[in-house]
Amino acid sequence: TMSLREHALSLFRGALGTIRPAPMLRRALKLQGDGSPQLLVKGQAFPLKRDLYLVGFGKAVLGMAAAAEEILGDHLTRGIVNVPLGIQESLQRAGMQEMLLKPHSRIQVIEGAKNNLPDAEALKGAVAIQELAEGLTADDLLLVLISGRGGSALLPAPIPPILLEEKEKLTKLLASRGAAIQELNIVRKTLSVLKGGGLAQLAHPAQVVSLILSDVIGDPLDIIASGPTAPSSHSVQDCLQILTKYNLLHSLPKSVEMVLSSSPTKPTAPENYSHVSNIILGSNRLALEEARRQAEGLGYAALVLSAAVQGEVGRVATLYCQLIQLLCLAFSSLAEGPLGDQLRRNLLQLAAELQIPGLHLEEFLQALRGLGPDRPVCILAGGETTVQLQGTGKGGRNQELALRVGLGLHRAQATGASSPQGRCEILFLSGGTDGQDGPTEAAGAFCSPGLVAEALQEGLDVEAFLRNNDSYTFFSQFQGGHHLLVTGLTGTNVMDIQAILIRAM
């Protein structure tokens, strides 16, 4: 029989397979008919009256563009994609030829946004995309490829007379005062020509079809890559409120003041977007559904907890540890006792504190009750945790989460709180779908209840590594790096995936 580790790896790879740019595009995009050709996107038909253009921006867009050009062939007139600096060389080195454009491609590639920060090169690409959009007619079709990760930094076009440096300085200042990513995006969008629906408005009256790879919890169209083709749900008032909140209203550059005072007070009405279709091609939920299908194929009773797990990594680890303990009790037919009730109460309280969107834990726990001990169980989840950095070590949120789950299971065993752990085999996996967890070459890591005890025998103190946020160094030194999840660059990104696998011994 395959080990739990082999199963977990196979599920993670299956989930990745479904969100890789090329297969994802081939499933969704078809070209039909020669007489009066039309583009079919997930069954919706868009007639090609005159010219078809393509623009794109973000980390996974190169692979999407390569697949799109293959499908569109001679129908594609011209394209421009803005991608992260060095990505073509990285894909070349990784032997991922299928993600690169062919020689003599009609798509121009501009690389920019070093370290995911807007720069002069990214601005050059954004201006080229802007000029292309402005020149379109009612008979043209603009296909927009959007990959959330890095999409925002690759589309910087501040409203004149604001300079890129001024906008960046303001964003950095907001961030240093503790502004949340949503708040930063609202300010960026308000000061931008292309974000917050700007690209779609410039392309009017052409038909605009956006194919989107989401890296944001809940897939909100106006937040992914700052929503260049979606109506913004925010107005200039929201921007002013944020600047007031962080005490920046009276120290703004003249150019920003000018733009804010002349901005329309209401967002563009949704009916002005009748020429736009936004279609989500890939998301965390889609990846989890594929993993669930594969787990069932391997004989597991498989459940998806949530595609929107968020919160501080330590608290999320506690949630997973308590779920694992509850499952172990079920395998020992002890889930209905006082310990099971206590765990359920703890879980409900934790879930309420974490405020995970769309998580119906009561229903989920009810579904768990229906699982017998005769079948192995697989619980899948996805999203993005946050790590408060205290140390100077090397790691990433997935490796830290796996290590914290390992420590939590070890402590539960040590206190005897969950003696039934001994009767089941347990594996936990957490990995980033882009193949890069933090500044490391690992995508994430595996852990099991014996991890901490085995590490102590090798002279490794897990708690010391965690205090220093040094999970990568720990996993590299422990058992020769056997617990690291290494996939290499994947060319895609829909946040993180976690899997809990449990079977009776």
Wavefront OBJ file of the C-alpha trace (Angstrom):
o trace
v 0.000 0.000 0.000
v 1.110 3.559 -0.660
v 2.248 5.639 2.281
v 0.167 8.599 3.452
v 3.000 10.813 2.258
v 2.761 9.409 -1.282
v -0.999 9.927 -1.208
v -0.662 13.530 0.025
v 1.925 14.292 -2.661
v -0.293 12.812 -5.338
v -3.269 14.941 -4.172
v -1.166 18.107 -4.114
v 0.137 17.405 -7.639
v -3.416 16.661 -8.847
v -4.645 19.977 -7.451
v -1.743 21.762 -9.185
v -2.478 19.996 -12.467
v -5.924 21.495 -12.652
v -4.692 25.103 -12.234
v -1.628 24.987 -14.483
v -2.024 27.722 -17.109
v -2.029 25.589 -20.276
v -4.556 22.864 -19.296
v -6.694 25.513 -17.609
v -6.863 27.592 -20.786
v -7.398 24.617 -23.063
v -10.406 23.559 -20.995
v -11.951 27.025 -21.045
v -11.032 28.566 -24.395
v -12.081 27.325 -27.862
v -12.103 28.893 -31.299
v -15.053 27.959 -33.465
v -16.070 28.259 -37.106
v -14.241 29.754 -40.071
v -17.077 31.579 -41.861
v -18.085 33.737 -38.889
v -15.523 32.767 -36.253
v -16.310 33.078 -32.571
v -14.450 32.666 -29.320
v -16.037 30.225 -26.881
v -15.149 30.826 -23.244
v -16.634 28.263 -20.843
v -19.552 27.921 -23.257
v -20.146 31.672 -23.736
v -19.794 32.769 -27.369
v -18.086 36.021 -28.438
v -18.194 36.793 -32.188
v -14.880 37.857 -33.759
v -15.990 40.686 -36.037
v -12.614 42.242 -36.737
v -9.367 42.019 -34.779
v -8.536 40.041 -31.659
v -5.968 41.532 -29.247
v -4.486 40.130 -26.063
v -3.016 41.803 -22.974
v -1.976 40.267 -19.679
v -0.173 40.921 -16.406
v 0.923 38.861 -13.407
v 3.113 35.967 -12.377
v 1.285 33.146 -14.197
v 0.389 35.102 -17.327
v 3.271 33.953 -19.535
v 2.057 30.344 -19.498
v -1.520 31.521 -20.052
v -0.443 33.656 -23.027
v 1.543 30.805 -24.599
v -1.494 28.497 -24.404
v -3.855 31.250 -25.638
v -1.676 31.958 -28.683
v -1.684 28.266 -29.603
v -5.498 28.191 -29.443
v -6.051 31.509 -31.248
v -3.486 31.027 -34.019
v -3.745 33.571 -36.854
v -6.835 35.169 -35.338
v -4.585 36.934 -32.833
v -3.547 40.322 -34.246
v -1.201 41.437 -31.492
v -0.558 41.073 -27.766
v 1.376 42.585 -24.858
v 2.054 40.865 -21.545
v 3.688 42.403 -18.500
v 5.443 39.746 -16.394
v 7.842 39.655 -13.409
v 11.508 40.409 -14.021
v 13.561 37.316 -14.855
v 10.591 34.958 -15.242
v 11.479 33.851 -18.793
v 14.971 32.890 -17.707
v 13.645 31.045 -14.606
v 11.158 29.026 -16.683
v 13.855 28.289 -19.280
v 16.203 27.057 -16.520
v 13.420 24.940 -14.998
v 12.875 23.324 -18.413
v 9.289 24.621 -18.604
v 9.338 25.350 -22.324
v 5.544 24.997 -22.580
v 5.175 28.168 -20.491
v 7.261 30.259 -22.897
v 6.124 31.967 -26.105
v 7.309 30.501 -29.396
v 9.841 32.392 -31.536
v 8.065 34.895 -33.872
v 5.183 35.172 -31.389
v 2.741 38.044 -31.956
v 2.827 38.750 -28.240
v 5.365 41.231 -26.898
v 6.781 40.392 -23.459
v 7.792 43.168 -21.070
v 9.496 42.183 -17.804
v 9.361 44.490 -14.783
v 8.326 44.945 -11.140
v 11.561 43.735 -9.552
v 10.830 42.265 -6.068
v 7.121 42.683 -6.842
v 7.381 46.482 -6.670
v 6.196 48.776 -9.486
v 9.149 50.260 -11.404
v 9.976 52.059 -14.660
v 9.827 48.823 -16.698
v 6.427 47.877 -15.287
v 5.244 51.403 -16.073
v 6.502 51.052 -19.662
v 4.462 47.865 -20.042
v 1.377 49.436 -18.466
v 1.577 52.406 -20.839
v 1.886 50.059 -23.853
v -1.214 48.166 -22.654
v -3.047 51.460 -22.113
v -2.228 52.654 -25.651
v -3.375 49.377 -27.168
v -6.694 49.530 -25.257
v -7.331 53.153 -26.248
v -6.999 52.343 -29.951
v -9.723 49.651 -30.078
v -13.014 49.915 -31.981
v -16.481 48.430 -31.416
v -15.638 45.521 -33.751
v -12.486 44.475 -31.864
v -12.208 41.952 -29.057
v -9.699 42.354 -26.223
v -8.748 39.194 -24.349
v -7.291 40.119 -20.933
v -5.268 37.543 -18.980
v -5.021 38.351 -15.269
v -3.006 36.494 -12.668
v -3.618 37.895 -9.215
v -0.129 37.368 -7.842
v 2.028 40.265 -9.028
v -0.747 41.568 -11.292
v -1.130 44.797 -9.369
v 2.578 45.696 -9.326
v 2.798 45.019 -13.073
v 0.079 47.493 -14.013
v 1.210 50.803 -12.515
v -0.105 53.825 -14.425
v -0.709 56.705 -12.013
v -3.181 59.364 -13.146
v -1.122 62.328 -14.422
v 0.421 64.471 -13.024
v 1.158 61.901 -10.261
v 4.601 60.327 -10.687
v 5.201 56.626 -10.024
v 7.684 57.536 -7.237
v 5.060 59.704 -5.502
v 2.436 56.969 -5.608
v 4.951 54.398 -4.344
v 6.121 56.614 -1.518
v 2.521 57.107 -0.398
v 1.828 53.342 -0.538
v 4.975 52.571 1.491
v 4.044 55.217 4.043
v 0.566 53.703 4.439
v 2.035 50.213 4.813
v 4.516 51.384 7.447
v 1.591 52.808 9.450
v -0.148 49.451 9.451
v -2.613 49.810 6.564
v -4.142 46.484 5.498
v -3.606 45.180 1.938
v -7.276 45.971 1.111
v -6.733 49.593 2.186
v -3.531 49.875 0.126
v -5.364 48.534 -2.914
v -8.208 51.070 -2.541
v -5.708 53.948 -2.496
v -3.727 52.472 -5.429
v -6.897 52.002 -7.477
v -8.106 55.555 -6.871
v -4.805 57.013 -8.125
v -4.502 54.685 -11.112
v -5.519 54.924 -14.769
v -5.927 51.168 -15.331
v -6.939 49.685 -11.976
v -10.454 49.698 -10.533
v -12.062 49.059 -13.937
v -9.914 51.651 -15.758
v -8.607 49.216 -18.389
v -12.141 48.088 -19.282
v -13.293 51.712 -19.602
v -10.364 52.630 -21.882
v -11.061 49.630 -24.138
v -14.713 50.650 -24.623
v -16.501 50.158 -27.064
v -14.520 46.955 -27.820
v -15.736 43.664 -26.333
v -13.535 42.813 -23.296
v -13.170 39.212 -22.088
v -11.055 38.698 -18.961
v -9.713 35.290 -17.945
v -8.673 35.384 -14.309
v -6.475 33.233 -12.079
v -7.443 34.197 -8.526
v -5.000 34.438 -5.624
v -7.430 36.192 -3.273
v -9.721 34.612 -0.678
v -13.304 34.536 -1.975
v -12.265 35.525 -5.555
v -13.532 39.161 -5.434
v -13.197 40.496 -9.007
v -12.513 44.084 -7.943
v -9.634 43.042 -5.635
v -7.711 40.495 -7.781
v -4.804 42.475 -9.336
v -6.758 45.601 -8.229
v -9.631 44.812 -10.613
v -8.608 46.418 -13.946
v -11.695 45.060 -15.725
v -14.211 45.025 -12.861
v -16.380 47.867 -11.569
v -14.762 49.239 -8.415
v -16.934 49.072 -5.331
v -14.969 52.000 -3.862
v -15.102 55.739 -4.399
v -12.721 58.610 -3.852
v -14.460 59.054 -0.443
v -13.111 55.643 0.679
v -9.627 56.703 -0.342
v -9.877 59.979 1.603
v -11.144 58.085 4.668
v -8.108 55.793 4.610
v -5.681 58.716 4.217
v -7.416 60.436 7.160
v -7.306 57.285 9.286
v -3.507 57.064 8.890
v -3.044 60.806 9.345
v -1.696 61.434 5.835
v -4.323 63.762 4.412
v -2.312 66.922 5.119
v 1.075 65.717 3.873
v 0.128 64.585 0.357
v 2.129 65.597 -2.739
v 0.440 68.398 -4.757
v -0.180 66.012 -7.681
v -2.118 63.558 -5.484
v -4.183 66.409 -4.011
v -5.013 67.590 -7.535
v -6.151 64.165 -8.718
v -8.227 63.502 -5.597
v -9.999 66.858 -5.792
v -10.936 66.323 -9.446
v -11.886 62.604 -9.186
v -15.572 61.722 -9.686
v -17.136 61.133 -6.258
v -19.084 58.035 -7.327
v -17.607 54.834 -8.780
v -18.468 54.120 -12.461
v -21.927 52.562 -12.679
v -21.987 48.779 -13.299
v -24.107 49.261 -16.467
v -21.056 50.941 -18.034
v -19.456 47.480 -17.980
v -21.959 45.779 -20.310
v -19.097 45.250 -22.826
v -17.071 43.257 -20.260
v -17.149 39.574 -19.261
v -14.994 38.552 -16.281
v -14.444 34.798 -16.037
v -12.558 33.067 -13.209
v -10.542 30.212 -14.728
v -8.582 29.032 -11.732
v -9.000 29.403 -7.981
v -8.183 27.691 -4.724
v -11.667 26.157 -4.629
v -11.187 24.519 -8.064
v -7.827 23.089 -6.977
v -9.357 21.677 -3.752
v -12.273 20.107 -5.648
v -9.800 18.268 -7.890
v -7.815 17.056 -4.840
v -11.065 15.845 -3.241
v -11.995 13.896 -6.398
v -8.573 12.238 -6.415
v -8.720 11.446 -2.672
v -12.042 9.669 -3.174
v -10.431 7.735 -6.037
v -7.752 6.587 -3.563
v -10.457 5.289 -1.204
v -10.651 8.195 1.268
v -13.769 9.744 2.709
v -12.833 13.279 1.630
v -14.198 16.618 2.833
v -13.242 20.209 1.986
v -13.112 22.346 5.132
v -12.773 25.766 3.434
v -10.992 27.512 0.546
v -10.664 30.663 2.654
v -8.574 29.695 5.680
v -6.878 32.816 6.988
v -5.451 34.116 10.233
v -2.311 33.968 12.318
v -0.366 30.776 11.616
v -0.266 29.622 15.267
v -4.045 29.839 15.654
v -4.670 28.054 12.352
v -2.259 25.303 13.488
v -4.314 24.908 16.687
v -7.483 24.557 14.594
v -5.901 21.764 12.533
v -4.485 20.008 15.628
v -7.889 19.933 17.306
v -9.548 18.638 14.145
v -6.951 15.854 13.946
v -7.533 14.921 17.600
v -11.289 14.818 17.040
v -10.803 12.527 14.029
v -8.550 10.231 16.066
v -11.252 9.977 18.722
v -13.722 9.004 16.002
v -11.351 6.244 14.845
v -11.354 4.904 18.409
v -15.156 5.328 18.676
v -14.636 7.829 21.540
v -15.807 10.982 19.733
v -19.109 11.106 21.617
v -17.516 11.346 25.071
v -16.602 14.431 27.157
v -13.249 14.856 25.365
v -14.976 14.962 21.968
v -17.487 17.526 23.226
v -14.684 19.692 24.623
v -12.775 19.565 21.313
v -15.922 20.498 19.368
v -16.523 23.494 21.669
v -12.892 24.621 21.280
v -13.103 24.288 17.498
v -16.300 26.328 17.249
v -14.805 29.079 19.404
v -11.556 29.147 17.399
v -13.414 29.245 14.085
v -15.523 32.152 15.337
v -12.364 34.063 16.326
v -10.606 33.362 13.020
v -13.697 34.502 11.074
v -12.998 32.241 8.129
v -15.441 33.285 5.374
v -17.912 30.608 4.306
v -16.780 28.091 6.945
v -19.845 26.286 8.329
v -18.082 24.350 11.069
v -21.273 23.024 12.714
v -22.268 21.350 9.417
v -18.703 20.177 8.851
v -18.503 18.528 12.286
v -21.903 16.920 11.614
v -20.512 15.455 8.366
v -17.482 14.139 10.286
v -19.811 12.303 12.673
v -21.138 10.312 9.739
v -17.699 8.899 8.875
v -17.037 5.403 10.133
v -13.611 4.160 11.292
v -13.508 1.677 8.391
v -12.407 4.227 5.770
v -9.373 6.495 5.850
v -10.266 10.207 6.028
v -8.859 13.129 4.044
v -9.634 16.745 4.986
v -8.618 19.446 2.530
v -8.418 23.198 2.996
v -6.871 26.222 1.349
v -6.268 29.935 1.774
v -3.413 31.970 3.175
v -2.177 32.284 6.759
v -0.129 35.177 8.121
v 3.114 34.964 10.092
v 4.144 37.654 12.584
v 7.917 37.722 12.147
v 9.794 37.685 15.421
v 13.021 35.981 14.456
v 15.610 36.270 11.710
v 15.420 32.694 10.420
v 14.530 31.377 6.977
v 11.096 29.935 6.362
v 7.682 30.396 4.838
v 4.120 30.298 6.139
v 3.497 26.706 4.927
v 6.628 25.245 6.535
v 5.906 27.152 9.749
v 2.299 25.892 9.754
v 3.416 22.270 9.299
v 5.991 22.614 12.062
v 3.445 24.184 14.442
v 0.942 21.393 13.721
v 3.694 18.852 14.489
v 4.421 20.587 17.791
v 0.712 20.789 18.681
v 0.220 17.054 18.080
v 3.328 16.269 20.130
v 2.025 18.336 23.071
v -1.410 16.734 22.894
v 0.245 13.314 23.054
v 2.505 14.347 25.929
v -0.422 15.514 28.084
v -2.276 12.287 27.333
v -5.168 14.442 26.145
v -5.501 12.345 23.043
v -4.187 8.874 23.766
v -6.189 7.654 20.724
v -3.565 9.343 18.512
v -1.576 6.168 18.979
v -4.238 4.161 17.138
v -4.131 6.037 13.882
v -1.594 7.051 11.309
v -1.634 10.818 10.693
v -0.061 13.070 8.091
v -0.413 16.833 7.637
v 0.760 18.699 4.524
v 0.803 22.418 3.733
v 2.105 23.789 0.426
v 2.060 26.918 -1.732
v 0.645 26.324 -5.213
v 3.321 28.551 -6.801
v 6.019 26.140 -5.578
v 7.744 28.823 -3.478
v 7.112 29.132 0.241
v 8.753 32.331 1.434
v 12.317 32.939 0.191
v 13.013 29.170 -0.071
v 13.033 26.582 -2.843
v 10.477 24.462 -0.951
v 6.732 24.757 -1.564
v 5.932 23.652 1.995
v 6.340 20.669 4.307
v 4.852 17.456 5.757
v 4.556 16.587 9.432
v 3.315 13.730 11.601
v 2.802 13.349 15.388
v 6.222 11.736 15.911
v 8.120 14.622 14.299
v 9.049 16.556 17.473
v 10.170 13.495 19.439
v 12.305 12.279 16.499
v 13.787 15.783 16.095
v 14.758 15.842 19.784
v 16.667 12.572 19.279
v 18.609 14.332 16.490
v 19.314 17.219 18.887
v 16.908 19.633 17.149
v 14.718 21.822 19.360
v 11.539 22.597 17.390
v 10.433 25.407 19.712
v 13.743 27.250 19.297
v 13.432 27.053 15.493
v 9.857 28.394 15.678
v 10.864 31.286 17.939
v 13.333 32.320 15.230
v 10.845 31.764 12.346
v 13.414 29.281 11.055
v 11.194 26.443 9.809
v 13.114 25.938 6.551
v 16.432 25.444 8.375
v 14.717 22.935 10.685
v 13.225 20.874 7.869
v 16.511 21.003 5.890
v 18.437 19.571 8.858
v 15.783 17.075 10.027
v 16.059 13.606 8.433
v 17.967 15.039 5.470
v 15.139 17.320 4.339
v 12.794 14.351 3.810
v 9.794 16.331 5.145
v 10.176 19.262 2.739
v 7.669 19.509 -0.101
v 9.675 20.467 -3.207
v 7.823 20.898 -6.505
v 9.940 23.484 -8.326
v 8.339 26.531 -9.973
v 4.775 25.736 -11.038
v 3.999 28.807 -13.167
v 0.660 29.241 -11.423
v -0.695 30.466 -8.078
v -3.958 30.102 -6.170
v -2.605 30.522 -2.604
v -1.949 27.512 -0.340
v -3.368 24.012 0.072
v -3.474 21.915 3.257
v -4.314 18.229 3.583
v -4.911 16.068 6.672
v -4.763 12.307 6.018
v -5.731 9.800 8.714
v -6.160 6.032 8.676
v -6.486 3.353 11.328
v -3.271 1.526 12.181
l 1 2 3 4 5 6 7 8 9 10 11 12 13 14 15 16 17 18 19 20 21 22 23 24 25 26 27 28 29 30 31 32 33 34 35 36 37 38 39 40 41 42 43 44 45 46 47 48 49 50 51 52 53 54 55 56 57 58 59 60 61 62 63 64 65 66 67 68 69 70 71 72 73 74 75 76 77 78 79 80 81 82 83 84 85 86 87 88 89 90 91 92 93 94 95 96 97 98 99 100 101 102 103 104 105 106 107 108 109 110 111 112 113 114 115 116 117 118 119 120 121 122 123 124 125 126 127 128 129 130 131 132 133 134 135 136 137 138 139 140 141 142 143 144 145 146 147 148 149 150 151 152 153 154 155 156 157 158 159 160 161 162 163 164 165 166 167 168 169 170 171 172 173 174 175 176 177 178 179 180 181 182 183 184 185 186 187 188 189 190 191 192 193 194 195 196 197 198 199 200 201 202 203 204 205 206 207 208 209 210 211 212 213 214 215 216 217 218 219 220 221 222 223 224 225 226 227 228 229 230 231 232 233 234 235 236 237 238 239 240 241 242 243 244 245 246 247 248 249 250 251 252 253 254 255 256 257 258 259 260 261 262 263 264 265 266 267 268 269 270 271 272 273 274 275 276 277 278 279 280 281 282 283 284 285 286 287 288 289 290 291 292 293 294 295 296 297 298 299 300 301 302 303 304 305 306 307 308 309 310 311 312 313 314 315 316 317 318 319 320 321 322 323 324 325 326 327 328 329 330 331 332 333 334 335 336 337 338 339 340 341 342 343 344 345 346 347 348 349 350 351 352 353 354 355 356 357 358 359 360 361 362 363 364 365 366 367 368 369 370 371 372 373 374 375 376 377 378 379 380 381 382 383 384 385 386 387 388 389 390 391 392 393 394 395 396 397 398 399 400 401 402 403 404 405 406 407 408 409 410 411 412 413 414 415 416 417 418 419 420 421 422 423 424 425 426 427 428 429 430 431 432 433 434 435 436 437 438 439 440 441 442 443 444 445 446 447 448 449 450 451 452 453 454 455 456 457 458 459 460 461 462 463 464 465 466 467 468 469 470 471 472 473 474 475 476 477 478 479 480 481 482 483 484 485 486 487 488 489 490 491 492 493 494 495 496 497 498 499 500 501 502 503 504 505
